Amino acid sequence: MAGRMSNRDRIAHLRAEADATAAEKAAAKAAKAAEPAGEKAKPKARKAAAGKAAPGKSGGKVRIVWVVCDQSGKVVKQFPYAEEQQARDDAREQSAATGKTFFVKQADVRVE
């Protein structure tokens, strides 16, 4: 049964593997250089990136609005971003009228 390799043996083994790989690369480079210019391979066509989403699916413009929500977080009303004070006033009025808690938060709305 073989024991552990010493560091010197391990380094020598790795060096031999690196030399063999370098020799293979040099031979491949020489063979490629020996080809006539007309027979070289054409560049491959680029494929669409697999990780990118389709343009209309997740991208697009987003508009920020203020939404008035009830206790469970359900949206009751929606106001444009410039009308924050009206949204807060509406939440206070609904809280006073119903006795339930209403709150205002920002939300993102996709613009088609």
C-alpha positions in Angstrom: 0.0 0.0 0.0 1.3 3.4 -1.0 1.9 6.0 1.7 1.6 9.7 1.4 3.7 11.5 -1.2 6.3 13.8 0.1 6.1 17.5 -1.0 9.0 17.0 -3.3 7.4 14.1 -5.0 4.0 15.9 -5.2 5.6 19.0 -6.8 7.6 16.9 -9.3 4.4 15.1 -10.3 2.5 18.4 -10.8 5.4 19.8 -12.7 5.4 16.7 -15.1 1.7 17.2 -15.7 2.1 20.9 -16.4 5.0 20.1 -18.9 2.8 17.5 -20.7 -0.1 20.0 -20.9 2.2 22.7 -22.2 3.7 20.4 -24.8 0.1 19.5 -26.0 -0.8 23.1 -26.3 2.3 23.9 -28.2 1.6 21.1 -30.7 -2.0 22.2 -31.2 -0.8 25.8 -31.7 1.8 24.7 -34.3 -0.8 22.6 -36.1 -3.3 25.5 -36.2 -0.6 27.8 -37.5 0.3 25.3 -40.3 -3.2 25.5 -41.7 -3.7 27.6 -44.8 -5.4 30.9 -44.1 -8.5 30.0 -46.2 -9.2 26.8 -44.2 -9.4 28.4 -40.7 -12.6 27.9 -38.8 -15.1 30.6 -39.0 -16.0 32.3 -35.7 -19.1 30.8 -34.0 -22.3 32.7 -33.9 -23.2 34.2 -30.5 -26.0 32.6 -28.7 -28.5 34.5 -26.6 -27.5 34.6 -22.9 -29.5 32.0 -21.0 -29.6 34.1 -17.8 -31.2 37.2 -19.3 -34.9 37.7 -19.2 -37.0 38.5 -22.3 -37.3 42.3 -22.8 -41.0 42.7 -22.0 -41.2 40.2 -19.1 -39.3 41.6 -16.1 -37.9 44.9 -17.5 -39.8 48.0 -18.1 -40.7 51.2 -16.4 -41.8 51.3 -12.8 -43.8 54.1 -11.2 -43.8 54.7 -7.4 -47.2 55.4 -5.8 -48.6 55.7 -2.3 -51.1 53.1 -1.3 -53.5 53.1 1.7 -53.7 49.7 3.3 -55.9 48.1 6.0 -54.6 46.1 9.0 -54.0 43.0 6.9 -52.0 44.9 4.3 -54.7 44.8 1.6 -54.6 47.8 -0.7 -57.7 50.0 -0.3 -56.7 53.1 -2.3 -53.8 54.2 -4.5 -52.5 57.8 -4.9 -49.8 59.2 -7.3 -46.4 59.9 -5.7 -46.9 63.7 -5.6 -50.1 63.3 -3.5 -48.5 61.8 -0.3 -50.4 64.2 2.0 -53.8 63.3 0.5 -53.0 59.6 1.0 -52.1 60.2 4.7 -55.3 62.3 5.2 -57.4 59.5 3.6 -55.9 56.9 5.9 -56.6 59.0 9.0 -60.2 59.6 7.8 -60.8 55.9 7.2 -59.3 55.0 10.6 -61.6 57.5 12.3 -64.7 56.4 10.4 -64.3 52.7 10.8 -62.3 52.3 14.0 -59.8 50.1 12.2 -56.2 50.9 11.5 -55.2 52.1 8.0 -51.6 53.0 7.0 -49.8 54.4 4.0 -46.8 52.9 2.3 -44.9 53.2 -1.0 -45.5 50.7 -3.8 -44.0 50.1 -7.2 -46.4 49.9 -10.2 -45.3 48.6 -13.6 -46.1 51.0 -16.4 -47.0 49.2 -19.7 
